[in-house]
Amino acid sequence: MDYKRKISGLGPLFHPTGDIEADMVRIKAFYAAFTGKNAMQFEAE
């Protein structure tokens, strides 16, 4: 959900690899384009 633009949807299917650091890079990259209600709680790095 993008709180700022008032839209929601589904992204691509994600299969965890077991490498938590690499998986989080991919997850954060996907969500970086969206603004949450509490955007200050998220860092896309």
Buried (B, 14 or more C-beta within 10 A) or exposed (E): EBEEEEEEEEEEEEEEEEEEEEBEEBBEEEBEEBBEEEEEEEEEE
